[in-house]
Structures are given as structure tokens and as C-alpha cells.
Amino acid sequence: MSRSTKFLAVFGAVFLLPLFLAVVAPGASFSNVANAAEEKEEPKYKNVKTRKRQSVGAKCAKALEKVQPELELENWAGSLAMLKEIEANAKTCASDYEQVQVWKFSAYVYYSLDDYDNAIRSYKRVVDGVGTPPELRLDTRYTLAQLYTVQEDYKNAALQLEAWMAESVIVGADAKMLLAQIYYQLERKAESLRFVNEAIADVEAKAILPKEGWWGLQRVLYYEKNDYKKVINILEKLVKHYPKWTYWRQLGGMYGEREREMDRLVATELVYLNGQLSKESQVLSMAYMYLGAEVPYRAAVIIEQGMKDGIIKRSAKNLEILGTAWYQAKDLNNAVKALEDASKKSDTGNLQARLAGIYLDLGRDASAYKAAYRANKKGDVKKPDSNFLVMGNALINLNCYEDAVDAFKKSLKVAKDKKGKRYPRQWIKYAEAEGSRLQKLRDVGATVPGCAKNG
């Protein structure tokens, strides 16, 4: 990428002012424009004094007019050779003013050849020239500021543009933005923000829409100041006038920073519905937002669709999140399916313990007992006391009272506080009493179902 292209890529189309305000258009007759700088009707510059009109002599004008056809044909190498020949002959363009015209043409040709170093050198000669009219010197400073910026020489760019502003009667919004960009590169952030704000205010006062890149720099500067309220305001303008999905994503993130969770969800959902969330983290974040908003069904649908589309991996963790969403949505069958798949990929007993609880809710007591048993065998269960409680309840429903008492005692043993120990104690009493009651019925010949945990 060339430096000029890189410059525009970084700053956007912010600097599309004429780079060569001081250069004679190739198609114009040199003799007709030699004195154009002195013939302006209204003064554009400060401190412009009446002075003797300068002109290009016939010999110099004739030599320069021969160059113009080559410029029109964009024969840059040929044009440069002719200009060098003119400059080498001290008698062709001898006066200070005539020399300035040669340097001006040379600078334009060097720029066209992407030879920015020589273009800058030639324009500096124009600025420093004895025969340079003040207004031409001033316009050339602006051009130099742009060229230095292309060269990423921001210090000299700032010096030239500051000098230009100091002398100019009118400083437009584009010039302010150019200096703002330069100051940003020089880490002069406060000054950069001041000029950005002035430039945007100038065009908005004229009911003109600010350029996208202007709001872009303003957004960055406020973001670096942690002024998220301002950033949101700018992003809301960008999504309205320069709608892009990246701005919607950024807006959603900023809403999150300000704890405007519903606005964040809406902004992100808009991006999602238009198929602009293509990363696993982005889609999962969308699902988490719905879980946080207590809309678990929507979260589950988003995760499941992400898995079908190949965006979200069917890892143990992701399947567990899916199972959790389905469980919170009261869709226990889908929750079981997801958690069963997750448990096959997990090395701990946590998922089996969760499955045991869901199986118990579904009335699948044998499955609940087996899942709780497998959870205990795998180990690393976060709440082992709860797992043993589920196991005990499943065993009660399977008429396995002695085994249930054993499970509740294990729960009592691993419980960490009084509250955790209260429930297993209550269940132990119940299981012992119910087991004793049913045994008495058996003793008198009643038909009572036996333990069915292996059934």
C-alpha cells in the first residue's frame, strides 16, 4: 500500500481538498494565469499589502508553455526533464518570481510521480523563495502540511498547518479536521478533540452532514476519555446517517458500559437478525443477554441455531449452557438432551448431578438414581450433599428405603452448614419411618412393592 493510499485508509476521505491550490492547471495558458494571485477581488489572507505586480517574462513563459502539453499527457518523466533543463539555464527563468513558477511545476510533477520527498523539497523552495507572493506561500504551506501528513511526518505537518492558520482569514472545517488528525497522531488529544468539535459544529451550523470519518475520530477521542455518554451519542448519529453493522455492534457494547441492558439487547439483536454475528463469542454473548433478561427460551433457540450453523462448538461447556437455557425455559426434555450430550464430554460429575435433578423432576426415578450414582463415581461434584439428596429421593420413589437412608446419611456427612444438614436429617426420619411401616405390612402378609432401583 502506498503512503498516500495508507493515509486515506487511516483518515478516511477527510482531506479531499485540492492538494495543489498553488499549481497552474495543465490545461491553462501560462501567460493568462501568471498574475492570477494578484488579481483576486477580495483578500483571503491576513496582512496582504498592496505591492508591485510581478510577472513572468516572455522567454520564461514560452519555456513553461512548452511543458504544459506534456503535463496534459501525464508524461511526468518528460515534463520533469524539461523543467530541470529550464532551471539549469539561469537565463531562461531568471527572476525570483519566475524561479518560483518552475519550482511550483516541479513539485506538482514530483507528486504525480509519487516522489513525495522531492515534492516536499520543491514546495519548501516555493515557501522560502524570495519571489514568492504571500498568498502563494500561504497556500503552499497547506499543501506541505498535507504532504507531510502523507509521509507521516506529523511534527512538520503541524508546523506548516499552524502557520497557515495563523495567517488565513478563513479557516474551514476541512482544515480544522486535518489539524485534528495530525494532533491525534502527535498524542495531542485535547487539542485534537477541540478542533474536531469545532469542525463538526461548523458544518452542522450550516445544516451540512458531517463526514463519517469526522465522527469516527470524535468517537475515538471521547472513548479514550471514557466519556461513554458522548460515544453513544455519536454512534447513534452514525447508525442513522452512515449505517454499518460494526457501528451497531459498538453501540450495543457502549449501552452495556452504561448498563442500558435492554438497549444493548435490542441493538445486538438487530445485528444478529441480519446475520452479522459470525463468531462464537458474539452469538453466545447474544444468548447470555437473553438469559440475563429472563428470556431463556430465546437464548436456547439462539444457541441451538448457532450449533446447527457451525458457529458454536458442541463442547461440554456450550452444551451445558444450552441445557441450562432449556431448563430455565421449563423445557425439561430438551434440557435433558443437551445435558446428556454435555456429560459425555465432561470429566467431572457436575453434569450428571444436574441431570439427576431433572430426571427426578420428570418422574424418571431410576434414571435419576443412576445419574446421581454416576455423578458420585466421577467426583468433583460442586454440591455433593444436594446430589445425595436427589439420590435419596429417587430411591424413596423406587421403594428402596434402606438405600435412601444411606444416601441421606452421606448427604448429612458432606453438608457444610446447619441449613445443609437440616434436610437430610428430615429425610432420614421419613425414610426410616416409611420403611418400617411398609415392613410391618409385609410381616402381616400384605403385598408391598419392593426396591426397584435395578429394575
C-alpha positions as CSV (number, residue, x, y, z in Angstrom):
1,M,0.0,0.0,0.0
2,S,1.4,3.4,-1.0
3,R,1.8,6.1,1.7
4,S,-0.9,8.2,0.1
5,T,-3.3,5.3,0.0
6,K,-2.4,4.4,3.5
7,F,-3.0,8.0,4.6
8,L,-6.5,7.9,3.1
9,A,-7.2,4.5,4.5
10,V,-6.3,5.6,8.0
11,F,-8.1,9.0,8.0
12,G,-10.9,8.4,5.5
13,A,-11.9,10.9,2.8
14,V,-11.4,13.8,5.1
15,F,-8.6,15.5,3.2
16,L,-10.0,15.8,-0.2
17,L,-9.2,19.4,-0.6
18,P,-7.2,20.3,-3.7
19,L,-3.6,19.3,-2.9
20,F,-2.2,21.8,-5.3
21,L,-4.0,25.1,-4.8
22,A,-0.9,26.9,-6.0
23,V,-0.3,24.9,-9.1
24,V,-1.3,26.1,-12.5
25,A,-3.8,23.8,-14.2
26,P,-2.0,21.9,-17.0
27,G,-4.7,22.9,-19.5
28,A,-4.5,26.7,-18.8
29,S,-2.3,29.1,-20.7
30,F,0.6,30.2,-18.5
31,S,0.6,33.8,-19.7
32,N,-3.1,34.1,-18.7
33,V,-2.5,33.0,-15.1
34,A,0.9,34.3,-14.3
35,N,-0.6,37.1,-12.3
36,A,-3.7,35.3,-11.0
37,A,-2.5,35.6,-7.4
38,E,-2.6,39.3,-7.6
39,E,-6.0,39.7,-9.3
40,K,-8.3,38.3,-6.5
41,E,-11.3,40.6,-5.9
42,E,-11.4,40.0,-2.1
43,P,-8.5,39.4,0.2
44,K,-8.4,35.9,1.5
45,Y,-5.3,36.3,3.7
46,K,-4.3,38.5,6.6
47,N,-1.8,41.3,6.3
48,V,-1.9,41.4,2.4
49,K,-0.3,44.7,1.4
50,T,-0.5,46.4,-2.0
51,R,2.6,45.6,-3.9
52,K,4.0,45.9,-7.4
53,R,2.6,43.3,-9.7
54,Q,5.1,40.5,-10.6
55,S,5.1,38.9,-14.0
56,V,6.7,36.1,-16.0
57,G,8.9,37.3,-18.9
58,A,8.2,36.2,-22.4
59,K,11.2,33.9,-22.5
60,C,10.3,32.0,-19.3
61,A,6.6,32.0,-20.3
62,K,7.4,30.4,-23.6
63,A,9.5,27.7,-22.0
64,L,6.9,26.9,-19.4
65,E,4.1,26.7,-22.0
66,K,6.1,24.0,-23.8
67,V,5.9,21.9,-20.6
68,Q,2.1,22.1,-20.4
69,P,1.2,19.6,-23.2
70,E,3.4,17.1,-21.6
71,L,1.6,17.6,-18.3
72,E,-1.7,17.2,-20.1
73,L,-0.5,13.9,-21.5
74,E,0.7,12.9,-18.0
75,N,4.2,12.5,-19.3
76,W,5.7,13.1,-16.0
77,A,9.2,12.0,-16.8
78,G,9.3,14.2,-19.9
79,S,7.9,17.1,-18.0
80,L,10.4,16.8,-15.3
81,A,13.3,16.6,-17.7
82,M,12.1,19.8,-19.4
83,L,11.7,21.6,-16.1
84,K,15.2,20.6,-15.0
85,E,16.6,21.9,-18.3
86,I,14.8,25.3,-17.7
87,E,16.2,25.5,-14.2
88,A,19.7,24.6,-15.3
89,N,19.7,27.6,-17.7
90,A,19.9,30.6,-15.4
91,K,18.8,32.9,-18.3
92,T,15.5,31.2,-19.1
93,C,13.6,31.9,-15.9
94,A,16.0,34.3,-14.2
95,S,13.9,36.4,-11.8
96,D,12.9,35.3,-8.4
97,Y,9.3,35.2,-9.3
98,E,10.0,33.1,-12.4
99,Q,12.0,30.6,-10.4
100,V,9.1,30.1,-8.1
101,Q,6.9,29.1,-11.1
102,V,9.5,26.4,-12.1
103,W,9.6,25.0,-8.5
104,K,5.8,25.0,-8.4
105,F,5.6,23.0,-11.6
106,S,8.4,20.7,-10.5
107,A,6.6,20.0,-7.2
108,Y,3.5,19.0,-9.0
109,V,5.3,16.6,-11.2
110,Y,7.2,15.0,-8.3
111,Y,3.9,14.5,-6.6
112,S,2.4,12.8,-9.7
113,L,5.5,10.5,-9.7
114,D,4.8,9.6,-6.0
115,D,8.2,11.1,-5.2
116,Y,7.0,12.9,-2.1
117,D,10.4,13.7,-0.7
118,N,11.3,15.8,-3.8
119,A,7.8,17.2,-4.0
120,I,8.2,18.5,-0.4
121,R,11.6,19.8,-1.2
122,S,10.3,21.7,-4.2
123,Y,7.3,23.1,-2.3
124,K,9.7,24.2,0.5
125,R,11.6,26.2,-2.0
126,V,8.4,27.9,-3.0
127,V,7.7,28.8,0.6
128,D,11.2,30.0,1.2
129,G,11.5,31.8,-2.2
130,V,12.3,35.5,-2.3
131,G,9.9,35.9,-5.2
132,T,7.0,34.0,-3.7
133,P,3.8,36.1,-3.3
134,P,2.5,35.9,0.3
135,E,-0.8,34.3,-0.7
136,L,1.1,31.6,-2.8
137,R,3.4,31.0,0.1
138,L,0.4,30.5,2.4
139,D,-1.4,28.1,0.0
140,T,1.8,26.1,-0.4
141,R,2.1,25.7,3.4
142,Y,-1.3,24.0,3.3
143,T,-0.1,21.7,0.6
144,L,3.1,20.9,2.5
145,A,1.0,20.1,5.6
146,Q,-0.9,17.5,3.6
147,L,2.2,16.0,2.0
148,Y,4.0,15.8,5.4
149,T,0.9,14.0,6.7
150,V,1.1,11.5,3.8
151,Q,4.8,11.0,4.8
152,E,3.7,10.5,8.4
153,D,5.9,13.4,9.4
154,Y,3.3,14.8,11.7
155,K,5.5,17.3,13.5
156,N,6.3,19.2,10.4
157,A,2.8,18.8,9.1
158,A,1.5,20.5,12.3
159,L,4.1,23.4,12.0
160,Q,3.0,24.1,8.4
161,L,-0.7,23.9,9.1
162,E,-0.4,26.1,12.2
163,A,1.5,28.7,10.2
164,W,-1.2,28.6,7.5
165,M,-4.0,29.0,10.1
166,A,-2.2,31.9,11.8
167,E,-2.3,33.9,8.5
168,S,-5.6,32.8,7.0
169,V,-8.7,34.9,7.4
170,I,-11.0,31.9,6.8
171,V,-10.2,28.5,8.3
172,G,-12.7,26.0,7.1
173,A,-13.9,22.8,8.7
174,D,-11.7,20.6,6.5
175,A,-8.5,22.4,7.6
176,K,-9.5,22.0,11.2
177,M,-10.1,18.3,10.7
178,L,-6.7,18.0,9.1
179,L,-5.0,19.6,12.1
180,A,-7.2,17.4,14.4
181,Q,-5.9,14.3,12.7
182,I,-2.3,15.5,12.9
183,Y,-2.6,16.3,16.6
184,Y,-4.1,12.9,17.2
185,Q,-1.0,11.3,15.7
186,L,1.2,13.5,17.9
187,E,-0.7,12.4,21.0
188,R,-2.0,16.0,21.5
189,K,-5.5,14.5,22.2
190,A,-7.1,17.5,23.9
191,E,-6.2,19.9,21.0
192,S,-7.3,17.3,18.5
193,L,-10.7,17.0,20.2
194,R,-11.1,20.8,20.2
195,F,-10.6,21.1,16.5
196,V,-12.8,18.0,15.7
197,N,-15.6,19.6,17.7
198,E,-15.1,22.9,16.0
199,A,-15.1,21.4,12.6
200,I,-18.3,19.4,13.2
201,A,-20.0,22.4,14.8
202,D,-19.1,24.5,11.8
203,V,-20.8,22.2,9.2
204,E,-23.7,21.4,11.4
205,A,-24.4,25.1,11.8
206,K,-24.8,25.2,8.0
207,A,-27.1,22.2,8.1
208,I,-24.4,20.0,6.4
209,L,-24.0,16.4,7.4
210,P,-20.5,15.9,9.0
211,K,-18.4,13.3,7.2
212,E,-18.3,9.8,8.6
213,G,-14.6,10.0,9.4
214,W,-15.1,13.2,11.4
215,W,-17.5,11.5,13.8
216,G,-15.2,8.5,13.7
217,L,-12.2,10.5,15.1
218,Q,-14.5,12.3,17.6
219,R,-15.8,8.9,18.8
220,V,-12.3,7.6,19.4
221,L,-11.2,10.7,21.3
222,Y,-14.2,10.6,23.6
223,Y,-13.8,6.8,24.1
224,E,-10.2,7.4,25.2
225,K,-11.5,9.9,27.7
226,N,-14.0,7.2,29.0
227,D,-16.9,9.6,28.1
228,Y,-19.2,6.8,27.1
229,K,-22.3,9.0,27.1
230,K,-20.7,11.1,24.3
231,V,-19.6,8.0,22.4
232,I,-23.2,6.6,22.5
233,N,-24.5,9.9,21.2
234,I,-22.0,9.8,18.2
235,L,-22.7,6.2,17.5
236,E,-26.5,6.9,17.4
237,K,-25.8,9.5,14.7
238,L,-23.5,7.1,12.8
239,V,-26.1,4.3,12.7
240,K,-28.7,6.8,11.4
241,H,-26.6,8.6,8.8
242,Y,-23.9,6.0,7.9
243,P,-25.5,2.7,8.9
244,K,-23.0,-0.1,9.3
245,W,-23.3,-3.3,11.4
246,T,-20.0,-2.5,13.1
247,Y,-21.5,0.7,14.5
248,W,-24.5,-1.2,15.7
249,R,-22.2,-3.7,17.5
250,Q,-20.2,-0.9,19.0
251,L,-23.4,0.8,20.1
252,G,-24.6,-2.3,21.8
253,G,-21.2,-2.5,23.7
254,M,-21.5,1.1,24.8
255,Y,-25.0,0.5,26.0
256,G,-23.6,-2.3,28.1
257,E,-21.0,0.0,29.6
258,R,-23.8,2.4,30.7
259,E,-25.8,-0.6,32.0
260,R,-28.6,0.1,29.5
261,E,-29.1,-3.6,29.1
262,M,-32.4,-3.6,27.2
263,D,-31.0,-1.1,24.7
264,R,-27.9,-3.3,24.4
265,L,-30.0,-6.3,23.7
266,V,-32.1,-4.6,21.0
267,A,-29.0,-3.2,19.2
268,T,-27.3,-6.6,19.3
269,E,-30.5,-8.5,18.3
270,L,-30.7,-6.2,15.2
271,V,-27.2,-7.2,14.2
272,Y,-27.9,-10.9,14.9
273,L,-31.2,-11.0,12.9
274,N,-29.3,-9.6,9.9
275,G,-26.7,-12.4,10.1
276,Q,-23.9,-10.2,11.1
277,L,-22.8,-12.2,14.2
278,S,-20.4,-14.8,12.8
279,K,-18.2,-15.6,15.8
280,E,-19.0,-18.0,18.6
281,S,-18.3,-15.4,21.3
282,Q,-20.7,-12.9,19.6
283,V,-23.6,-15.4,19.4
284,L,-23.1,-16.7,22.9
285,S,-23.0,-13.1,24.2
286,M,-26.4,-12.6,22.5
287,A,-27.7,-15.7,24.2
288,Y,-26.4,-14.6,27.6
289,M,-28.2,-11.2,27.2
290,Y,-31.5,-13.1,26.8
291,L,-30.7,-15.2,29.9
292,G,-29.9,-12.0,31.8
293,A,-33.2,-10.6,30.5
294,E,-35.0,-13.7,31.8
295,V,-36.0,-14.9,28.3
296,P,-34.3,-18.3,28.4
297,Y,-36.3,-19.8,25.6
298,R,-34.9,-17.2,23.1
299,A,-31.4,-17.9,24.5
300,A,-31.8,-21.6,23.9
301,V,-33.0,-21.1,20.4
302,I,-30.1,-18.9,19.5
303,I,-27.5,-21.3,20.9
304,E,-29.1,-24.3,19.2
305,Q,-29.2,-22.5,15.9
306,G,-25.6,-21.4,16.3
307,M,-24.6,-25.1,16.8
308,K,-26.6,-26.1,13.7
309,D,-24.8,-23.3,11.7
310,G,-21.4,-24.5,12.9
311,I,-20.7,-21.2,14.6
312,I,-20.9,-22.6,18.2
313,K,-19.0,-25.7,19.1
314,R,-20.8,-28.6,20.7
315,S,-18.4,-28.5,23.6
316,A,-19.3,-29.6,27.1
317,K,-19.5,-26.0,28.3
318,N,-21.6,-24.8,25.5
319,L,-24.0,-27.8,25.7
320,E,-24.3,-27.2,29.4
321,I,-25.3,-23.5,28.7
322,L,-27.8,-24.8,26.2
323,G,-29.2,-27.3,28.8
324,T,-29.4,-24.5,31.4
325,A,-31.4,-22.3,29.0
326,W,-33.8,-25.1,28.1
327,Y,-34.2,-25.9,31.8
328,Q,-34.9,-22.3,32.7
329,A,-37.4,-22.2,29.9
330,K,-39.2,-25.2,31.5
331,D,-38.4,-27.4,28.5
332,L,-37.1,-30.3,30.5
333,N,-36.9,-32.8,27.7
334,N,-34.6,-30.6,25.6
335,A,-32.6,-29.7,28.7
336,V,-32.0,-33.4,29.3
337,K,-30.9,-34.0,25.7
338,A,-28.4,-31.1,25.9
339,L,-27.0,-32.1,29.3
340,E,-26.7,-35.8,28.3
341,D,-24.6,-34.7,25.3
342,A,-22.6,-32.4,27.6
343,S,-22.0,-35.1,30.2
344,K,-20.4,-37.4,27.6
345,K,-17.7,-34.7,27.0
346,S,-17.2,-33.8,30.7
347,D,-14.6,-35.3,33.1
348,T,-16.5,-34.3,36.2
349,G,-19.7,-35.4,37.8
350,N,-21.4,-32.0,37.8
351,L,-23.5,-32.5,34.7
352,Q,-24.6,-36.0,35.8
353,A,-25.7,-34.4,39.1
354,R,-27.7,-31.8,37.2
355,L,-29.2,-34.5,35.1
356,A,-30.2,-36.4,38.2
357,G,-32.2,-33.5,39.4
358,I,-34.0,-33.0,36.1
359,Y,-34.8,-36.8,35.8
360,L,-36.3,-36.6,39.3
361,D,-38.5,-33.6,38.2
362,L,-39.6,-35.7,35.2
363,G,-40.5,-38.6,37.4
364,R,-37.8,-40.8,35.8
365,D,-36.6,-42.1,39.2
366,A,-34.4,-44.9,38.0
367,S,-32.6,-42.6,35.7
368,A,-32.3,-40.0,38.5
369,Y,-30.7,-42.6,40.8
370,K,-28.3,-43.8,38.2
371,A,-27.3,-40.3,37.2
372,A,-26.7,-39.3,40.8
373,Y,-24.7,-42.5,41.3
374,R,-22.5,-41.8,38.2
375,A,-22.0,-38.2,39.4
376,N,-20.7,-39.5,42.7
377,K,-18.4,-42.0,41.0
378,K,-17.0,-39.3,38.6
379,G,-16.4,-36.9,41.5
380,D,-15.7,-33.2,41.6
381,V,-19.4,-32.5,42.2
382,K,-19.9,-28.9,43.2
383,K,-22.7,-29.7,45.7
384,P,-22.3,-33.4,46.7
385,D,-24.8,-33.0,49.5
386,S,-27.5,-32.0,47.0
387,N,-26.6,-34.9,44.8
388,F,-27.0,-37.4,47.6
389,L,-30.4,-35.8,48.5
390,V,-31.5,-36.3,44.8
391,M,-30.3,-39.9,45.0
392,G,-32.1,-40.5,48.3
393,N,-35.4,-39.0,46.9
394,A,-35.2,-41.2,43.8
395,L,-34.6,-44.3,46.0
396,I,-37.6,-43.4,48.1
397,N,-39.7,-43.3,45.0
398,L,-38.3,-46.6,44.0
399,N,-39.2,-48.1,47.4
400,C,-35.5,-48.6,48.4
401,Y,-35.8,-47.1,51.9
402,E,-32.6,-48.6,53.4
403,D,-30.6,-47.4,50.4
404,A,-32.3,-44.0,50.7
405,V,-31.3,-43.7,54.4
406,D,-27.8,-44.5,53.4
407,A,-27.8,-41.8,50.7
408,F,-29.2,-39.2,53.1
409,K,-26.6,-40.0,55.7
410,K,-23.9,-39.4,53.1
411,S,-25.6,-36.1,52.4
412,L,-25.6,-35.2,56.1
413,K,-21.9,-36.1,56.3
414,V,-20.7,-33.8,53.5
415,A,-23.1,-30.9,54.2
416,K,-21.1,-27.8,55.3
417,D,-23.6,-25.9,57.4
418,K,-26.7,-26.2,59.6
419,K,-29.1,-25.5,56.8
420,G,-27.5,-28.1,54.6
421,K,-27.7,-30.7,57.4
422,R,-31.4,-30.0,58.2
423,Y,-32.9,-31.5,55.1
424,P,-31.0,-34.9,55.1
425,R,-32.0,-35.3,58.8
426,Q,-35.6,-34.8,58.0
427,W,-35.4,-37.2,55.1
428,I,-33.7,-39.8,57.2
429,K,-36.5,-39.7,59.7
430,Y,-39.1,-40.0,56.9
431,A,-37.3,-42.9,55.1
432,E,-36.8,-44.8,58.3
433,A,-40.4,-44.4,59.4
434,E,-41.8,-45.2,55.9
435,G,-39.5,-48.2,55.5
436,S,-40.6,-49.5,59.0
437,R,-44.2,-49.0,58.2
438,L,-44.0,-50.9,54.9
439,Q,-42.0,-53.8,56.6
440,K,-44.8,-54.2,59.1
441,L,-47.3,-54.5,56.3
442,R,-45.1,-57.2,54.7
443,D,-44.9,-59.0,58.1
444,V,-48.7,-59.3,58.2
445,G,-48.8,-60.7,54.6
446,A,-49.7,-57.5,52.7
447,T,-48.3,-57.1,49.2
448,V,-46.0,-54.2,49.2
449,P,-43.7,-53.2,46.3
450,G,-40.0,-53.9,46.8
451,C,-36.9,-51.9,45.9
452,A,-36.9,-51.3,42.1
453,K,-33.6,-49.5,41.7
454,N,-32.3,-52.3,39.4
455,G,-35.5,-52.7,37.6
